[in-house]
Amino acid sequence: MTSLAGHRYVFDNDSTHSDEQHRCLAAAYDPPTTAALAATGVGPGWRCLEVGAGGGSVAHWLADRVAPTGAVLATDLNPRHVRAAPGLTVARHDVTRDPLPEAEFDLIHARLVLLHLPDRLAVLDRLVRALKPGGWLQLDEFDISYGPALAGPDLPLYERFLTAKAELMEAAGALGTWGRSAGAAMTAAGLEAVEASPHVWTWDRNSPGLHLLVHHTHHLRDKFLAFGFTDDDLTRVRAVMADPAFRACSCVFYTVRGRRPA
Ligand SMILES: C[S@@+](CC[C@H](N)C(=O)[O-])C[C@H]1O[C@@H](n2cnc3c(N)ncnc32)[C@H](O)[C@@H]1O
């Protein structure tokens, strides 16, 4: 799936690994995402747009919140993992180029989507225009430039793995530090009351955020091989992350919220 000529989104929702990807994302990041969404006051009657809905867990959370009179539109380049539900409409949609209604939504949310899109600032402008006056935009995005290993065996291998992952994502058009600049970009796009909250965790082998990285060793295996890793390296880095002594600081996960002026 291509969003701009020459750039391909690295994770494929048709992959046999994508159910696991969406399970890991929901387990690791739904708690901070939904806590920040709840702070907007989202409730019955709101019209919401969930962009790049992935496995659909946040779209379902929103549909429950806005019931019985509200509505949620969940879109994705490939929405095959989003279950239909009362109050929830699912649509195949490329946010970089398919039409979006103007001034339609009380709340728009996108998690770990704009990070992957080379034309993210143009997408941000489109999302701002799709908000009603007074409507909220929340972007949840990583800064993967920080995330040191803290304890355990073969930490240089883990750090080399993180570097290769950052490089292969950037080669596909992602911006690994987007989380840190999303707030300033939202202000520049005309939103007000913009607040960016960074979240970091200590990861061990039981952490859902770390399980997402383990999953990447499978889902992105071919790309790791193209970036200098071998299958043996991938097996060894999985063993590092499964070690009881392993500890790492997570990457930084930003929840960023702002409002279209009323
Ligand atoms: C990293 S996943 C995140 C999924 C979900 N937002 C979450 O955080 O659990 C990124 C999602 O964005 C979708 N996506 C990528 N490019 C897109 C585009 N141009 N338009 C709409 N969705 C897109 C992908 O198909 C994928 O489901």
The ligand as a Gaussian input file, in Angstrom:
#p B3LYP/6-31G(d) Opt

LIG

0 1
 C        0.836000       1.468000      13.263000
 S       -0.788000       1.117000      12.754000
 C       -1.725000       1.860000      14.098000
 C       -3.125000       1.305000      14.182000
 C       -4.002000       1.953000      15.250000
 N       -4.140000       3.380000      15.021000
 C       -3.414000       1.729000      16.627000
 O       -2.673000       2.581000      17.105000
 O       -3.696000       0.668000      17.221000
 C       -1.096000       2.326000      11.472000
 C       -2.454000       2.150000      10.768000
 O       -2.598000       3.241000       9.844000
 C       -3.091000       2.740000       8.623000
 N       -2.649000       3.629000       7.545000
 C       -1.405000       3.738000       7.014000
 N       -1.410000       4.663000       6.045000
 C       -2.687000       5.136000       5.952000
 C       -3.323000       6.083000       5.108000
 N       -2.634000       6.716000       4.157000
 N       -4.640000       6.319000       5.282000
 C       -5.348000       5.657000       6.248000
 N       -4.790000       4.736000       7.068000
 C       -3.483000       4.480000       6.912000
 C       -2.500000       1.338000       8.512000
 O       -3.210000       0.517000       7.618000
 C       -2.568000       0.864000       9.967000
 O       -3.776000       0.201000      10.254000

